[in-house]
């Protein structure tokens, strides 16, 4: 009985043993297959993700490249010659004087222009406010639109009200207050010249006031200026108290008394002298510091500076007729009652002058 029990017990124990082995044998292949399936699924997912990323990147690049190319196209267009020679569409800008003078002083080193250039006269009006003789100037300019430019420097507080059809509409340059007899007056004139230099077609530069009028028609004045070998600025070596008497020895060695000149505020200069005016950094500080009333800087700065720099280009006279016969610090002002035949006869009978080294009776244009 014991042996049977023992045998039965052995069989039961053997059965349990077999069951455990079978169980272990059946579960082991299931775990490996599951793991293999998961790894395969993960691998497929990674491959799909990489393919998706590549397709997205390729699509983005296809869209970005045309966009970048389209953005670069205007840059290539700005490098055309037309973009360099085109005059500013608006005279208003954000440049200060230092930036403006630097920009205006840029000069091509090759004298011949590689394009057809119609040379223009820049009419620069230095005013306090309105231009009361604007209707007369409108008639003067009519029909000659390709041969002139207009620039106006007025008090910053003045708001112009020219009609849209006026030649003066939109011709104001950024301005600052200009005080009579001070360097700020010459700075205003330099500001006008600098703005006019931004138009490569401007060849001659005439400074005028709101009280000036033309004495001849446009064609006569254009011919007179364009055919002249010289620029018109008075530069007289005057020995008296109103000439050399205003010289300050502290201006040496940049300015010596033998260089000291006096002339009218109103001038006409060519493009070369216009650049000399705006690029000057040598004489300007001396005049600003040492030429103050009773030294009136607008009568001495440009005549002296240009006499030192380019004396052979000056006709040494002005084109603007003024009357100092009444005395005082300012020339005479003429009203309606003064403008008659005798007035113009008086101007035309002024002493003869020199034009291109030849005597002439036609001395004044304004």
Secondary structure, DSSP 8 states (H G I E B T S, - for coil): -HHHHHHHHHHHHHHHHHHHHHHHHHHHHHHHHHHHHHHHHHHHHHHHHHHHHHHHHHHHHHHHHHHHHHHHHHHHHHTSHHHHHS--S-S-----HHHHHHHHT---S--S-SS----EEEEEEE-SS--TTHHHHHHHHTT-GGGEEEEEE--TT------TTSTTTT-B-------TTSHHHHHHHHHHHHHHHTSTTEEEEEEEETT---SS-HHHHHHHHHT-SSBB---B---STTTGGG--GGGTTTS-GGG--B--S--EEEHHHHHHHHH--SSHHHHHHH--TTS-GGGTHHHHHHHHHHGGGB-SS-SS----TT-SSS-----GGG-SHHHHHHHHTS--EEETTEEES-----
